[in-house]
Amino acid sequence: MELSKAASRTMLTFKHRRYFKTLLAEKKLFRRELPTKRGRILSCKSSIDIPSRSFTSFDRNSIVGEFGVYAKEYDHSVSSPESFWKEASDSLHWFEKPQTVLRRKGNSLLYDWFPDGKINTSYNCLDVHVKDGRGDQTALIYDSPMTGRKEKYTFSELLEKVSLFAGALQDLGVKSGDRVVIYMPLIPQAAIAMLACARIGTSYCFVFLLC
C-alpha cells in the first residue's frame, strides 16, 4: 500500500525531529536562539558551555608567526590602501598596466580601482601558470561525496577546455560586455564555464543546480 505525499512528509518530519533530539541528548548539536514568526527571539539555554573570551585585551602587534604577518599586512592595507594594492597588483599580469591605483568619485563612497588598466582573470588563472612551466601541475581537484566521482585537471588541460568553451560561446554570438546565466550543478564544467566567460569579457551569473 502506497503512502500519500502528506503522510510521507509527516513521517520524514518525525524522523528529522527524532534525529535532532538524539543529537541534542548527546550534546553534538548546539542549540541557539531561534527567531519566531513575529520577529521575536525564542531563547533556549545552550547545551554546550561557551568559553569566555575578552577581545578588549587583543593586541595584534603581539601576534607572531603567520598571523602576525597578516596583522601587519592588514594595517598596511587600511593606512595606505593605494600603496598596498599597487604592490599587490605588481604580481599580476596586465595587458595594460594601470597608472592610477585608486580614483575617488567626489565625496561619495564609490571608488574605481585601477581604472586605466586592462586585465583578464582567466589569463591570470591559467595562461600565466602554463607559461611559467606549471602546465602539468594539478589546478583543480573534483571529489564528489554524492557520486564518489574523483577527477583532476592540470593547468594545461583546463586552459584547453576553457579556450574551447569560450570559442563555443563566441560562435553563439556572445561577446565582451554581454551577460550570461550559467545553470549547472557544482561540477568541474561549472568552473570551466565561468573561466570561459571571464576569458571573453562577459559578466556572468551562476545558478547552482542541486542534484
VOGU-302918 format. One line per 5 residues: their letters; for each residue x negated, z, y negated of N, C-alpha, C. Coordinates in nm, 2 decimals, m for minus. Atoms other than C-alpha are relative to their C-alpha. Layout:
a) X/Z/Y/X/Z/Y/X/Z/Y | ...
This chain:
melsk) m0.08/0.00/0.12/0.00/0.00/0.00/m0.09/0.00/m0.12 | 0.08/0.01/0.11/m0.15/m0.11/m0.33/0.06/0.09/m0.11 | m0.04/m0.08/0.11/m0.15/0.13/m0.63/0.02/m0.08/m0.12 | m0.03/0.07/0.12/m0.01/0.03/m0.96/m0.12/0.02/m0.10 | 0.11/m0.02/0.10/m0.25/m0.01/m1.26/0.00/0.13/m0.07
aasrt) m0.01/m0.13/0.06/m0.12/0.30/m1.42/m0.05/0.11/0.09 | 0.05/m0.10/m0.10/m0.18/0.50/m1.10/m0.15/0.00/0.02 | 0.15/0.02/m0.01/m0.53/0.36/m1.07/m0.07/0.06/m0.11 | 0.06/m0.06/0.11/m0.61/0.46/m1.42/0.00/0.15/0.00 | m0.01/m0.15/m0.01/m0.48/0.81/m1.37/m0.10/0.06/0.10
mltfk) 0.09/m0.05/m0.10/m0.69/0.85/m1.06/m0.15/0.00/m0.05 | 0.13/0.02/0.06/m1.00/0.72/m1.24/m0.03/0.11/m0.10 | 0.01/m0.11/0.10/m0.94/0.96/m1.53/m0.03/0.13/0.06 | 0.02/m0.13/m0.07/m0.91/1.25/m1.29/m0.14/0.01/0.06 | 0.14/0.00/m0.05/m1.24/1.16/m1.12/m0.10/0.02/m0.10
hrryf) 0.10/m0.02/0.11/m1.42/1.14/m1.45/0.01/0.15/m0.05 | m0.01/m0.14/0.05/m1.28/1.48/m1.56/m0.07/0.10/0.10 | 0.06/m0.09/m0.10/m1.39/1.64/m1.23/m0.15/m0.02/0.00 | 0.14/0.02/0.00/m1.73/1.48/m1.26/m0.07/0.08/m0.12 | 0.05/m0.06/0.12/m1.79/1.61/m1.61/0.01/0.16/0.01
ktlla) m0.01/m0.14/m0.02/m1.66/1.96/m1.52/m0.11/0.05/0.10 | 0.11/m0.03/m0.09/m1.92/1.96/m1.24/m0.13/0.01/m0.07 | 0.12/0.00/0.08/m2.19/1.87/m1.48/m0.01/0.13/m0.10 | m0.01/m0.11/0.09/m2.08/2.14/m1.72/m0.03/0.13/0.07 | 0.02/m0.12/m0.09/m2.08/2.40/m1.44/m0.15/0.02/0.03
ekklf) 0.15/m0.01/m0.04/m2.44/2.31/m1.35/m0.09/0.00/m0.13 | 0.08/0.00/0.12/m2.54/2.31/m1.72/m0.09/m0.12/m0.02 | 0.07/0.12/0.01/m2.65/1.95/m1.70/0.05/m0.08/m0.12 | m0.06/0.07/0.11/m2.43/1.84/m1.99/0.02/0.09/m0.11 | m0.01/m0.08/0.12/m2.45/1.96/m2.34/0.14/m0.01/m0.07
rrelp) m0.13/0.00/0.06/m2.11/2.05/m2.48/m0.02/0.01/m0.15 | 0.02/0.01/0.14/m2.09/1.96/m2.85/0.14/0.01/m0.07 | m0.13/0.00/0.08/m1.83/1.97/m3.13/0.06/m0.13/0.00 | m0.07/0.13/m0.01/m1.57/1.70/m3.10/0.10/m0.01/m0.11 | m0.10/0.01/0.11/m1.36/1.56/m3.38/0.14/m0.02/0.06
tkrgr) m0.14/0.02/m0.04/m0.98/1.58/m3.34/0.06/m0.12/m0.07 | m0.06/0.12/0.06/m0.74/1.31/m3.43/0.03/0.02/m0.15 | m0.02/m0.03/0.15/m0.67/1.48/m3.77/m0.12/0.01/m0.08 | 0.12/0.00/0.07/m1.03/1.47/m3.86/m0.07/0.14/0.00 | 0.05/m0.14/0.00/m1.08/1.85/m3.80/m0.10/0.01/0.12
ilsck) 0.10/m0.02/m0.10/m1.36/1.98/m3.58/0.05/0.10/0.11 | m0.04/m0.09/m0.11/m1.28/2.13/m3.24/m0.13/0.06/0.05 | 0.12/m0.07/m0.03/m1.55/2.39/m3.19/0.00/0.05/0.15 | 0.01/m0.05/m0.14/m1.67/2.48/m2.84/m0.15/0.05/0.01 | 0.13/m0.06/m0.01/m1.96/2.70/m2.76/m0.09/m0.08/0.10
ssidi) 0.09/0.08/m0.08/m2.27/2.53/m2.62/m0.04/0.08/0.13 | 0.03/m0.06/m0.12/m2.35/2.60/m2.26/m0.16/0.00/0.02 | 0.14/0.00/0.00/m2.72/2.55/m2.34/m0.05/0.06/m0.13 | 0.06/m0.06/0.12/m2.92/2.76/m2.58/m0.09/m0.10/m0.07 | 0.09/0.09/0.07/m3.08/2.55/m2.86/m0.11/0.08/m0.07
psrsf) 0.11/m0.07/0.07/m3.43/2.67/m2.97/0.00/m0.02/m0.15 | 0.00/0.00/0.14/m3.45/2.76/m3.33/m0.13/m0.07/m0.05 | 0.11/0.07/0.06/m3.68/2.55/m3.55/0.01/0.00/m0.15 | 0.00/0.00/0.15/m3.77/2.60/m3.91/m0.08/m0.12/m0.05 | 0.06/0.12/0.06/m3.85/2.28/m4.10/m0.07/0.04/m0.13
tsfdr) 0.06/m0.04/0.13/m3.95/2.47/m4.41/m0.15/0.02/0.01 | 0.15/m0.03/m0.02/m4.29/2.56/m4.26/m0.07/m0.13/0.04 | 0.06/0.12/m0.05/m4.35/2.20/m4.16/m0.10/m0.06/m0.10 | 0.10/0.06/0.09/m4.67/2.06/m4.31/m0.06/m0.12/0.07 | 0.05/0.12/m0.07/m4.75/1.70/m4.22/m0.15/m0.01/m0.01
nsivg) 0.15/0.01/0.02/m5.11/1.73/m4.35/m0.07/0.08/0.10 | 0.07/m0.08/m0.10/m5.18/1.99/m4.08/0.00/m0.07/0.14 | m0.02/0.07/m0.13/m5.09/1.74/m3.80/m0.13/m0.08/0.03 | 0.12/0.07/m0.04/m5.39/1.60/m3.61/0.04/m0.10/0.10 | m0.02/0.10/m0.10/m5.42/1.30/m3.38/0.09/m0.11/m0.05
efgvy) m0.07/0.12/0.03/m5.19/1.01/m3.37/0.11/0.02/m0.10 | m0.11/m0.03/0.10/m4.90/1.17/m3.56/m0.06/0.04/m0.14 | 0.07/m0.03/0.13/m5.15/1.28/m3.83/m0.02/m0.13/m0.07 | 0.02/0.14/0.06/m5.23/0.91/m3.89/0.13/m0.05/m0.05 | m0.14/0.05/0.05/m4.86/0.83/m3.91/0.04/0.07/m0.13
akeyd) m0.04/m0.07/0.12/m4.81/1.10/m4.17/m0.07/m0.06/m0.12 | 0.08/0.06/0.11/m5.09/0.96/m4.39/0.05/m0.14/m0.03 | m0.05/0.13/0.03/m4.96/0.61/m4.35/0.14/0.00/m0.07 | m0.13/m0.01/0.06/m4.61/0.72/m4.43/m0.01/0.04/m0.15 | 0.03/m0.04/0.14/m4.73/0.90/m4.75/m0.04/m0.12/m0.09
hsvss) 0.05/0.12/0.07/m4.91/0.58/m4.85/0.11/m0.10/m0.03 | m0.10/0.09/0.02/m4.61/0.37/m4.80/0.10/0.04/m0.11 | m0.09/m0.05/0.10/m4.40/0.59/m5.02/m0.06/0.01/m0.14 | 0.06/m0.01/0.13/m4.65/0.65/m5.30/m0.05/m0.14/m0.06 | 0.05/0.13/0.04/m4.79/0.29/m5.31/0.06/m0.11/0.09
pesfw) m0.06/0.10/m0.09/m4.54/0.06/m5.14/m0.06/m0.14/0.00 | 0.05/0.13/0.01/m4.69/m0.26/m5.27/m0.13/m0.02/0.06 | 0.14/0.01/m0.06/m5.05/m0.19/m5.17/0.01/0.02/0.15 | m0.02/m0.02/m0.14/m4.93/m0.06/m4.83/0.05/m0.12/0.07 | m0.06/0.11/m0.07/m4.72/m0.36/m4.74/m0.09/m0.13/m0.02
keasd) 0.09/0.11/0.01/m4.98/m0.60/m4.88/m0.11/0.00/0.11 | 0.10/m0.02/m0.11/m5.23/m0.46/m4.64/0.06/m0.03/0.14 | m0.07/0.03/m0.13/m4.98/m0.48/m4.35/0.02/m0.15/0.01 | m0.03/0.14/m0.01/m4.89/m0.84/m4.43/m0.13/m0.08/0.03 | 0.13/0.07/m0.03/m5.26/m0.94/m4.40/m0.02/m0.03/0.15
slhwf) 0.02/0.01/m0.15/m5.23/m0.90/m4.02/0.10/m0.11/0.05 | m0.10/0.10/m0.05/m4.95/m1.17/m4.00/m0.05/m0.14/m0.04 | 0.03/0.14/0.04/m4.97/m1.55/m4.01/0.10/m0.05/m0.10 | m0.09/0.05/0.10/m4.83/m1.70/m4.32/m0.02/m0.15/m0.01 | 0.01/0.14/0.03/m4.76/m2.07/m4.37/m0.03/m0.02/m0.15
ekpqt) 0.04/0.00/0.14/m4.78/m2.00/m4.74/m0.01/0.15/m0.04 | 0.03/m0.14/0.03/m4.94/m1.67/m4.83/0.06/0.05/m0.13 | m0.07/m0.04/0.13/m4.74/m1.47/m5.09/m0.10/0.05/m0.10 | 0.08/m0.05/0.11/m4.89/m1.40/m5.42/0.07/0.13/m0.06 | m0.07/m0.12/0.05/m4.62/m1.14/m5.51/0.05/0.08/0.12
vlrrk) m0.04/m0.08/m0.11/m4.56/m0.85/m5.28/0.15/0.05/m0.02 | m0.13/m0.05/0.03/m4.25/m0.69/m5.44/0.05/m0.04/m0.13 | m0.06/0.04/0.12/m4.02/m0.82/m5.70/0.13/0.08/m0.02 | m0.12/m0.08/0.03/m3.77/m0.58/m5.85/0.10/m0.07/m0.09 | m0.10/0.07/0.08/m3.44/m0.70/m5.99/0.06/0.09/m0.10
gnsll) m0.05/m0.08/0.10/m3.39/m0.51/m6.31/0.00/0.15/0.04 | m0.02/m0.15/m0.04/m3.26/m0.15/m6.27/0.08/0.02/0.13 | m0.08/m0.01/m0.13/m3.07/m0.23/m5.95/m0.09/0.04/0.11 | 0.07/m0.04/m0.12/m3.17/m0.12/m5.61/m0.03/m0.11/0.10 | 0.03/0.11/m0.08/m3.22/m0.47/m5.49/m0.14/m0.05/m0.02
ydwfp) 0.14/0.04/0.01/m3.57/m0.59/m5.41/m0.02/m0.13/0.08 | 0.05/0.11/m0.07/m3.74/m0.91/m5.30/m0.14/0.02/0.05 | 0.13/m0.01/m0.06/m4.03/m0.87/m5.06/m0.06/m0.13/0.03 | 0.08/0.13/m0.03/m4.29/m1.15/m5.05/0.09/m0.12/m0.04 | m0.10/0.10/0.03/m4.05/m1.38/m5.24/m0.06/m0.14/0.00
dgkin) 0.06/0.13/0.00/m4.30/m1.67/m5.27/m0.08/m0.03/0.13 | 0.07/0.02/m0.13/m4.43/m1.65/m4.91/0.08/m0.07/0.10 | m0.08/0.07/m0.11/m4.33/m1.86/m4.61/m0.06/0.05/0.13 | 0.05/m0.06/m0.13/m4.35/m1.70/m4.26/0.11/m0.04/0.10 | m0.09/0.02/m0.11/m4.19/m1.76/m3.92/m0.02/0.10/0.11
tsync) 0.01/m0.11/m0.09/m4.11/m1.47/m3.69/m0.03/m0.05/0.14 | 0.03/0.06/m0.13/m4.11/m1.69/m3.38/m0.14/m0.04/0.02 | 0.14/0.04/0.00/m4.45/m1.83/m3.46/m0.09/0.12/0.02 | 0.08/m0.12/0.00/m4.59/m1.48/m3.51/0.01/0.07/0.14 | m0.03/m0.07/m0.13/m4.43/m1.35/m3.18/m0.07/m0.08/0.11
ldvhv) 0.04/0.08/m0.12/m4.55/m1.64/m2.96/m0.13/m0.08/m0.03 | 0.11/0.10/0.03/m4.78/m1.91/m3.11/m0.13/0.08/m0.03 | 0.12/m0.07/0.04/m5.03/m1.66/m3.26/m0.07/0.06/0.12 | 0.06/m0.06/m0.11/m5.09/m1.49/m2.93/m0.06/m0.10/0.10 | 0.05/0.11/m0.08/m5.13/m1.82/m2.74/m0.13/m0.05/m0.05
kdgrg) 0.12/0.06/0.06/m5.38/m1.95/m2.99/m0.11/0.10/0.00 | 0.11/m0.10/m0.01/m5.57/m1.62/m2.97/m0.05/0.03/0.14 | 0.05/0.00/m0.14/m5.62/m1.67/m2.59/0.08/0.10/0.08 | m0.08/m0.09/m0.08/m5.34/m1.43/m2.47/0.12/m0.07/0.06 | m0.11/0.07/m0.05/m5.12/m1.70/m2.34/0.04/0.04/0.14
dqtal) m0.03/m0.04/m0.13/m5.14/m1.58/m1.98/0.04/0.15/0.02 | m0.04/m0.14/0.00/m5.06/m1.22/m2.07/0.15/0.01/0.00 | m0.14/m0.02/m0.01/m4.72/m1.08/m1.99/0.06/0.04/m0.14 | m0.06/m0.02/0.13/m4.50/m1.09/m2.30/0.14/0.07/0.01 | m0.13/m0.05/m0.02/m4.16/m1.00/m2.16/0.03/0.04/0.15
iydsp) m0.03/m0.05/m0.13/m4.05/m0.79/m1.86/0.15/0.02/0.01 | m0.14/m0.02/m0.02/m3.69/m0.81/m1.74/0.02/0.08/0.13 | m0.03/m0.09/m0.12/m3.58/m0.53/m1.50/0.14/0.05/m0.01 | m0.14/m0.04/0.01/m3.21/m0.51/m1.44/0.04/0.10/0.10 | m0.05/m0.10/m0.10/m3.08/m0.19/m1.28/0.13/m0.03/0.07
mtgrk) m0.13/0.04/m0.05/m2.75/m0.35/m1.22/m0.01/m0.10/0.11 | 0.02/0.11/m0.10/m2.86/m0.66/m1.03/m0.12/0.01/0.09 | 0.12/m0.01/m0.08/m3.20/m0.55/m0.91/m0.10/m0.11/m0.03 | 0.09/0.11/0.03/m3.35/m0.86/m1.06/m0.11/0.03/m0.09 | 0.12/m0.03/0.08/m3.70/m0.85/m1.20/m0.07/m0.13/m0.03
ekytf) 0.07/0.12/0.04/m3.88/m1.12/m1.39/m0.10/0.03/m0.11 | 0.10/m0.02/0.10/m4.19/m1.15/m1.60/m0.03/m0.14/m0.06 | 0.03/0.12/0.07/m4.27/m1.41/m1.87/m0.13/0.02/m0.08 | 0.12/m0.01/0.08/m4.61/m1.48/m2.02/0.03/m0.06/m0.14 | m0.01/0.06/0.14/m4.66/m1.58/m2.39/0.02/m0.15/0.01
selle) m0.01/0.14/m0.02/m4.71/m1.94/m2.28/0.13/m0.05/0.05 | m0.13/0.03/m0.06/m4.40/m1.95/m2.07/0.11/0.02/m0.10 | m0.10/m0.03/0.11/m4.19/m1.80/m2.35/0.00/m0.11/m0.10 | 0.01/0.11/0.10/m4.33/m2.05/m2.60/0.06/m0.13/0.04 | m0.05/0.12/m0.05/m4.24/m2.34/m2.38/0.15/0.00/0.00
kvslf) m0.15/m0.01/m0.01/m3.88/m2.22/m2.32/0.06/0.01/m0.14 | m0.06/m0.01/0.13/m3.82/m2.12/m2.68/m0.01/m0.13/m0.08 | 0.01/0.13/0.07/m3.95/m2.45/m2.81/0.10/m0.10/0.06 | m0.10/0.09/m0.06/m3.73/m2.64/m2.56/0.14/0.03/m0.05 | m0.13/m0.04/0.04/m3.42/m2.44/m2.66/0.02/m0.03/m0.15
agalq) m0.01/0.03/0.14/m3.50/m2.48/m3.03/0.03/m0.15/m0.02 | m0.03/0.14/0.00/m3.51/m2.86/m2.97/0.14/m0.03/0.04 | m0.14/0.03/m0.05/m3.18/m2.85/m2.79/0.10/0.04/m0.12 | m0.09/m0.03/0.11/m3.02/m2.67/m3.09/m0.01/m0.10/m0.11 | 0.01/0.10/0.10/m3.16/m2.93/m3.33/0.07/m0.13/0.04
dlgvk) m0.07/0.12/m0.05/m3.02/m3.21/m3.11/0.15/0.02/m0.02 | m0.14/m0.03/0.02/m2.68/m3.04/m3.16/0.03/0.00/m0.15 | m0.02/0.01/0.15/m2.73/m3.07/m3.54/m0.03/0.13/m0.07 | 0.03/m0.13/0.06/m2.84/m2.71/m3.60/m0.13/m0.02/m0.09 | 0.12/0.01/0.09/m3.08/m2.69/m3.90/m0.02/0.13/m0.07
sgdrv) 0.04/m0.12/0.08/m3.25/m2.44/m4.12/0.11/0.04/m0.10 | m0.11/m0.05/0.09/m3.00/m2.23/m4.32/0.13/0.01/0.07 | m0.13/m0.02/m0.07/m2.72/m2.26/m4.06/0.01/0.13/0.06 | m0.03/m0.12/m0.06/m2.56/m1.97/m3.89/0.04/m0.02/0.15 | m0.03/0.02/m0.14/m2.55/m1.94/m3.51/0.05/0.14/0.06
viymp) m0.05/m0.12/m0.07/m2.35/m1.69/m3.30/m0.04/m0.02/0.15 | 0.04/0.00/m0.14/m2.50/m1.61/m2.96/0.08/0.10/0.08 | m0.08/m0.09/m0.09/m2.27/m1.47/m2.69/m0.05/m0.01/0.14 | 0.07/0.00/m0.13/m2.47/m1.38/m2.39/m0.02/0.15/0.05 | 0.04/m0.13/m0.05/m2.55/m1.08/m2.16/m0.14/0.03/m0.04
lipqa) 0.14/m0.05/0.04/m2.87/m0.88/m2.21/m0.10/m0.05/0.11 | 0.09/0.06/m0.10/m3.10/m1.12/m2.01/m0.11/m0.07/m0.08 | 0.11/0.07/0.07/m3.43/m1.30/m2.09/0.04/m0.11/m0.09 | m0.05/0.12/0.08/m3.24/m1.61/m2.21/0.05/0.04/m0.14 | m0.05/m0.05/0.13/m3.09/m1.39/m2.49/m0.12/0.00/m0.10
aiaml) 0.12/m0.01/0.08/m3.44/m1.32/m2.63/m0.05/m0.14/m0.04 | 0.04/0.14/0.02/m3.53/m1.69/m2.59/0.09/m0.07/m0.11 | m0.09/0.06/0.10/m3.22/m1.79/m2.79/m0.02/0.05/m0.14 | 0.03/m0.06/0.13/m3.30/m1.55/m3.07/m0.13/m0.05/m0.06 | 0.13/0.06/0.05/m3.66/m1.67/m3.10/0.01/m0.14/m0.03
acari) m0.02/0.14/0.03/m3.54/m2.03/m3.09/0.07/m0.02/m0.14 | m0.07/0.00/0.13/m3.30/m1.96/m3.38/m0.10/0.03/m0.12 | 0.10/m0.04/0.10/m3.58/m1.79/m3.58/m0.10/m0.12/m0.02 | 0.10/0.11/0.01/m3.81/m2.09/m3.50/0.04/m0.11/m0.09 | m0.05/0.11/0.08/m3.59/m2.34/m3.67/0.06/0.05/m0.13
gtsyc) m0.04/m0.05/0.13/m3.50/m2.11/m3.96/0.15/0.03/m0.01 | m0.15/m0.03/0.01/m3.13/m2.03/m3.87/0.02/0.15/0.00 | m0.04/m0.14/m0.01/m2.96/m1.70/m3.92/0.09/0.01/0.12 | m0.08/m0.01/m0.12/m2.80/m1.57/m3.60/0.06/0.14/0.01 | m0.07/m0.13/m0.03/m2.55/m1.30/m3.49/0.01/0.01/0.15
fvfll) 0.00/m0.01/m0.14/m2.58/m1.17/m3.14/0.12/0.09/0.04 | m0.11/m0.07/m0.06/m2.27/m1.06/m2.94/m0.04/0.02/0.15 | 0.04/m0.03/m0.14/m2.38/m0.89/m2.62/0.12/0.00/0.09 | m0.11/0.01/m0.10/m2.16/m0.97/m2.32/m0.04/0.11/0.11 | 0.02/m0.11/m0.10/m2.13/m0.66/m2.09/0.05/m0.05/0.13
c) m0.04/0.05/m0.13/m2.13/m0.76/m1.73/m0.09/0.08/0.11
